[in-house]
Amino acid sequence: MVAAASTASRILGASRITARLHRFELIGFAGLAVLGVLATIVIAAQLDAVGWTAACDEAMRRGAVTPRDCEFKVNEFYGIVSSRGWIVSGLTGFVPLAAALLIGVAVVGREIERGTTRLAWALTPSRLRWLAQRLVPVLLFVAVIGLVLGAAADRWIAAAEPGIDPANAFAGFGTRGPVLAARALFVLALAVAVGAALGRALPAVMVGGAIAIMGIVGGSEVHQRILRSEAVVIDEAAFEPGDLWIDQRFRLADGTLIGWDDVERYDPPPAEFDDETVWPTLPMVTIGVPGSRYGEVAVREIAALGGGMVVLLGLTAAIVTRRRPG
């Protein structure tokens, strides 16, 4: 019991030191996170009050007759989305990644730059323990604001795209939910590693930011290619807003799928067009990924980001244990 209490006391003391070292960043980003949540609640409530329901959105999307209770609401609804949605998207998407980058480079890089590591590493029995004491509270902070703002982004998607269940939809993939928190933690691990390697905060922010952008964009492209290889044929009428659209095809009588380039060969256009002309006449299908697969795809993405984070933290540990103090 005494040993456990002593360990808890040391961890708490180390957490207080870390909070003091990064108090400006922690307070600032915590405030922005609260602002993001409040903005989401207020603007999502405004959208809900308009009364543009899932039935209204479905009718508009399929070109059907708009229900009477939806009339005159579409302009107001999408006016709010276009004029105020950027506030929610900016706060929920930007804050976790910016916090991860700016706090991450400071964990080791700023202390090396200020020369405080000379004394700290000389007195500590283990550099890895020193690193863990400073890193764990920061990891928890970024994870919390990532999850909170990810949940806020889920609420925004549900309000801005009626009829979508965020748990079964690919809309906004990577910018909401637990995947957003996983991306923020990956950026944090990257920033800590770059800061430890360069030993200067500002260059580390610039280099870490550039690598983070390339990593997220590159990872998203790989992810899209994997999803394209897993896409299935979905009847046009069965395609849902939460499904991931990949491509569009036409189905011949024998079941063969063709694209727009081959339509005229199998389904020649009429000599003249008028307002009632329907062409092509072949049944249209969508190539996509059902929204019901969102959960497993999200878990796969989180696992990949978690693996990258572990590798980067291992690299940071190696740098800290081998690097000269200043």
C-alpha positions as CSV (number, residue, x, y, z in Angstrom):
1,M,0.0,0.0,0.0
2,V,2.8,2.4,0.9
3,A,4.7,1.6,-2.3
4,A,1.5,2.2,-4.4
5,A,0.7,5.4,-2.6
6,S,4.3,6.6,-3.2
7,T,4.1,5.7,-6.9
8,A,0.7,7.5,-7.2
9,S,2.2,10.6,-5.5
10,R,5.2,10.6,-7.9
11,I,2.9,10.3,-10.9
12,L,0.6,13.1,-9.6
13,G,3.6,15.3,-8.9
14,A,5.0,14.7,-12.4
15,S,1.6,15.5,-13.9
16,R,1.5,18.8,-12.1
17,I,5.0,19.7,-13.4
18,T,3.9,18.8,-16.9
19,A,0.8,20.9,-16.5
20,R,2.8,23.9,-15.4
21,L,5.3,23.5,-18.3
22,H,2.5,23.5,-20.8
23,R,-0.2,25.5,-18.9
24,F,-0.6,28.1,-21.7
25,E,-1.2,25.5,-24.4
26,L,-3.4,23.3,-22.2
27,I,-5.6,26.2,-21.1
28,G,-5.8,27.6,-24.6
29,F,-6.7,24.4,-26.4
30,A,-9.1,23.3,-23.6
31,G,-10.9,26.6,-24.1
32,L,-11.1,26.1,-27.8
33,A,-12.4,22.6,-27.3
34,V,-15.2,23.9,-25.1
35,L,-15.9,26.6,-27.7
36,G,-16.1,24.0,-30.4
37,V,-18.6,21.9,-28.3
38,L,-20.8,24.9,-27.5
39,A,-20.8,26.0,-31.2
40,T,-21.8,22.6,-32.3
41,I,-24.6,22.4,-29.8
42,V,-26.0,25.8,-30.7
43,I,-25.7,25.5,-34.5
44,A,-27.0,21.9,-34.6
45,A,-30.0,23.0,-32.5
46,Q,-30.6,25.8,-35.1
47,L,-30.6,23.2,-37.9
48,D,-33.0,21.0,-35.9
49,A,-35.4,23.9,-35.4
50,V,-35.7,24.5,-39.1
51,G,-37.6,21.2,-39.5
52,W,-35.8,19.9,-42.6
53,T,-36.2,16.2,-41.8
54,A,-34.8,13.0,-43.2
55,A,-37.9,12.6,-45.4
56,C,-37.4,16.1,-46.9
57,D,-33.7,15.3,-47.7
58,E,-34.6,11.9,-49.1
59,A,-37.3,13.3,-51.4
60,M,-34.9,16.0,-52.7
61,R,-32.0,13.5,-53.2
62,R,-34.2,11.1,-55.2
63,G,-36.0,13.9,-57.2
64,A,-39.4,12.9,-55.8
65,V,-42.2,15.3,-54.9
66,T,-41.2,17.3,-51.8
67,P,-43.6,16.8,-48.9
68,R,-45.7,19.9,-48.1
69,D,-44.2,20.4,-44.7
70,C,-40.7,20.7,-46.3
71,E,-41.6,23.6,-48.6
72,F,-39.5,26.8,-48.1
73,K,-37.2,25.1,-45.6
74,V,-34.4,23.9,-47.8
75,N,-32.9,27.4,-48.4
76,E,-33.0,28.2,-44.7
77,F,-31.5,24.8,-43.7
78,Y,-28.6,24.8,-46.2
79,G,-28.1,28.5,-45.6
80,I,-27.2,27.7,-42.0
81,V,-25.0,24.8,-43.1
82,S,-23.0,26.9,-45.6
83,S,-22.7,30.1,-43.5
84,R,-22.0,28.6,-40.1
85,G,-20.9,25.0,-40.7
86,W,-17.3,26.1,-41.2
87,I,-17.2,27.3,-37.6
88,V,-18.0,23.8,-36.3
89,S,-15.8,22.0,-38.9
90,G,-12.9,24.3,-38.2
91,L,-13.0,24.0,-34.4
92,T,-13.7,20.2,-34.2
93,G,-11.2,19.3,-37.0
94,F,-8.4,21.8,-36.4
95,V,-8.2,22.0,-32.6
96,P,-7.2,18.4,-31.8
97,L,-4.5,18.3,-34.5
98,A,-3.1,21.7,-33.7
99,A,-3.0,20.9,-30.0
100,A,-1.2,17.6,-30.8
101,L,1.4,19.4,-33.0
102,L,2.2,22.4,-30.8
103,I,2.2,20.6,-27.4
104,G,4.0,17.5,-28.9
105,V,7.1,19.4,-30.1
106,A,7.3,21.1,-26.7
107,V,7.4,17.9,-24.7
108,V,11.1,17.3,-25.5
109,G,12.1,19.8,-28.1
110,R,11.5,22.9,-26.1
111,E,13.3,21.6,-23.1
112,I,16.3,20.7,-25.2
113,E,16.2,24.1,-26.7
114,R,16.1,25.8,-23.3
115,G,18.8,23.6,-21.9
116,T,16.7,22.3,-19.0
117,T,17.4,18.8,-20.0
118,R,21.0,19.1,-19.0
119,L,20.1,19.2,-15.3
120,A,17.0,17.0,-15.6
121,W,18.8,14.2,-17.3
122,A,21.7,14.4,-15.0
123,L,19.5,14.0,-11.9
124,T,17.0,11.5,-13.1
125,P,17.8,7.8,-12.7
126,S,16.1,7.0,-16.0
127,R,15.5,9.2,-19.0
128,L,12.6,6.9,-20.1
129,R,10.9,7.6,-16.8
130,W,11.4,11.3,-17.3
131,L,9.9,11.0,-20.8
132,A,6.9,9.0,-19.6
133,Q,6.2,11.5,-16.8
134,R,6.0,14.3,-19.3
135,L,4.4,12.4,-22.1
136,V,1.5,10.5,-20.4
137,P,-0.4,13.6,-19.2
138,V,-0.1,15.2,-22.6
139,L,-1.3,12.0,-24.3
140,L,-4.4,11.9,-22.1
141,F,-5.1,15.5,-22.7
142,V,-5.0,15.2,-26.5
143,A,-7.0,11.9,-26.3
144,V,-9.8,13.6,-24.3
145,I,-10.2,16.7,-26.5
146,G,-10.0,14.5,-29.6
147,L,-12.8,12.2,-28.3
148,V,-14.9,15.1,-27.1
149,L,-14.6,17.1,-30.3
150,G,-15.0,13.9,-32.4
151,A,-18.3,13.3,-30.6
152,A,-19.3,16.9,-31.3
153,A,-18.4,16.4,-35.0
154,D,-20.7,13.3,-35.0
155,R,-23.5,15.5,-33.7
156,W,-22.9,18.0,-36.4
157,I,-23.0,15.4,-39.2
158,A,-26.3,14.0,-37.8
159,A,-27.8,17.5,-37.9
160,A,-26.3,18.7,-41.2
161,E,-27.1,15.5,-43.1
162,P,-30.6,14.4,-42.0
163,G,-31.2,10.6,-42.3
164,I,-27.5,9.7,-41.7
165,D,-26.6,7.6,-38.7
166,P,-23.1,8.6,-37.8
167,A,-22.3,5.1,-36.6
168,N,-23.2,3.7,-40.0
169,A,-22.0,6.3,-42.5
170,F,-18.8,7.3,-44.2
171,A,-19.6,11.0,-44.4
172,G,-16.8,13.0,-42.9
173,F,-14.6,9.9,-42.3
174,G,-11.5,10.8,-40.4
175,T,-12.7,14.2,-39.2
176,R,-15.1,12.9,-36.6
177,G,-15.6,10.2,-33.9
178,P,-12.7,8.1,-32.5
179,V,-10.8,8.3,-35.8
180,L,-10.3,12.0,-35.2
181,A,-8.8,11.3,-31.8
182,A,-6.6,8.6,-33.2
183,R,-5.3,11.0,-35.8
184,A,-4.6,13.6,-33.2
185,L,-2.6,11.0,-31.1
186,F,-0.6,10.0,-34.2
187,V,0.3,13.6,-34.8
188,L,1.2,14.1,-31.2
189,A,3.6,11.1,-31.3
190,L,5.1,12.4,-34.6
191,A,5.6,15.9,-33.1
192,V,7.3,14.5,-30.0
193,A,9.7,12.5,-32.1
194,V,10.5,15.4,-34.4
195,G,10.9,17.7,-31.5
196,A,13.3,15.3,-29.8
197,A,15.3,14.9,-33.0
198,L,15.6,18.6,-33.9
199,G,15.8,20.0,-30.4
200,R,14.2,23.3,-31.4
201,A,10.6,24.1,-31.1
202,L,9.8,26.3,-34.2
203,P,11.7,24.2,-36.8
204,A,10.0,21.1,-35.2
205,V,6.6,22.7,-35.7
206,M,7.3,23.4,-39.3
207,V,8.8,20.0,-40.1
208,G,6.4,18.1,-38.0
209,G,3.4,19.9,-39.5
210,A,4.6,19.2,-43.1
211,I,5.2,15.5,-42.3
212,A,1.8,15.2,-40.5
213,I,0.0,16.6,-43.5
214,M,1.8,14.3,-45.9
215,G,1.2,11.4,-43.6
216,I,-2.5,12.0,-43.2
217,V,-3.0,12.7,-46.9
218,G,-1.0,9.7,-47.9
219,G,-2.7,7.5,-45.4
220,S,-6.1,8.6,-46.6
221,E,-5.1,7.8,-50.2
222,V,-4.0,4.3,-49.2
223,H,-7.2,3.9,-47.2
224,Q,-9.3,4.9,-50.2
225,R,-7.5,2.4,-52.5
226,I,-8.2,-0.3,-50.0
227,L,-11.9,0.6,-49.9
228,R,-12.1,0.7,-53.7
229,S,-10.9,-2.9,-53.7
230,E,-13.6,-3.8,-51.2
231,A,-16.4,-2.0,-53.0
232,V,-19.6,-3.9,-54.0
233,V,-22.4,-3.4,-56.4
234,I,-25.4,-1.5,-54.9
235,D,-28.6,-1.0,-56.8
236,E,-29.3,2.7,-57.4
237,A,-32.5,2.6,-55.4
238,A,-30.8,0.9,-52.5
239,F,-27.9,3.3,-52.2
240,E,-28.1,5.2,-48.9
241,P,-26.6,8.6,-48.0
242,G,-24.2,6.9,-45.5
243,D,-22.8,4.6,-48.1
244,L,-19.4,5.4,-49.6
245,W,-19.7,6.2,-53.3
246,I,-16.9,4.9,-55.5
247,D,-18.2,4.8,-59.1
248,Q,-21.3,4.4,-61.2
249,R,-22.0,1.7,-63.8
250,F,-24.8,0.3,-66.0
251,R,-26.0,-3.3,-65.9
252,L,-26.6,-5.2,-69.1
253,A,-29.2,-8.0,-69.4
254,D,-26.5,-10.7,-68.8
255,G,-25.4,-8.9,-65.6
256,T,-22.2,-7.4,-67.1
257,L,-21.4,-3.9,-65.8
258,I,-20.3,-1.2,-68.2
259,G,-19.3,2.5,-67.8
260,W,-20.3,5.6,-69.6
261,D,-17.8,5.1,-72.3
262,D,-19.6,1.9,-73.5
263,V,-23.2,3.0,-73.1
264,E,-23.8,4.2,-76.6
265,R,-22.6,0.9,-78.0
266,Y,-25.2,-1.1,-76.1
267,D,-27.9,1.6,-75.6
268,P,-27.8,4.1,-78.5
269,P,-29.3,7.5,-77.6
270,P,-32.5,8.6,-79.3
271,A,-32.3,10.8,-82.4
272,E,-33.9,13.7,-80.6
273,F,-34.2,14.7,-77.0
274,D,-37.0,16.4,-75.2
275,D,-38.0,17.0,-71.6
276,E,-39.5,13.5,-71.2
277,T,-36.6,11.6,-72.9
278,V,-35.1,9.0,-70.6
279,W,-31.5,8.0,-71.6
280,P,-29.6,5.8,-70.9
281,T,-32.4,3.2,-70.4
282,L,-30.1,0.6,-68.9
283,P,-30.5,0.1,-65.2
284,M,-27.9,2.1,-63.2
285,V,-26.0,0.7,-60.2
286,T,-23.5,2.2,-57.8
287,I,-20.1,0.8,-56.9
288,G,-19.6,1.6,-53.2
289,V,-19.1,0.5,-49.7
290,P,-22.2,0.1,-47.5
291,G,-22.3,2.5,-44.5
292,S,-22.9,-0.5,-42.2
293,R,-19.2,-1.3,-42.6
294,Y,-18.2,2.1,-41.1
295,G,-17.5,0.6,-37.7
296,E,-15.0,-2.1,-38.9
297,V,-13.3,0.3,-41.3
298,A,-12.9,2.9,-38.5
299,V,-11.4,0.2,-36.2
300,R,-8.9,-0.7,-38.9
301,E,-8.0,2.9,-39.4
302,I,-7.5,3.4,-35.6
303,A,-5.4,0.3,-35.4
304,A,-3.1,1.5,-38.2
305,L,-2.8,5.0,-36.6
306,G,-2.1,3.3,-33.2
307,G,0.6,1.2,-34.7
308,G,2.2,4.2,-36.2
309,M,2.0,6.0,-32.9
310,V,3.7,3.1,-31.1
311,V,6.6,3.1,-33.7
312,L,7.0,6.9,-33.3
313,L,7.0,6.8,-29.5
314,G,9.6,4.0,-29.7
315,L,11.7,6.2,-31.9
316,T,11.4,9.0,-29.4
317,A,12.5,6.8,-26.6
318,A,15.6,5.8,-28.6
319,I,16.4,9.4,-29.3
320,V,16.0,10.5,-25.7
321,T,18.2,7.7,-24.3
322,R,21.0,8.4,-26.8
323,R,20.9,12.1,-27.3
324,R,23.3,14.5,-25.6
325,P,21.4,16.8,-23.1
326,G,21.8,20.0,-25.1
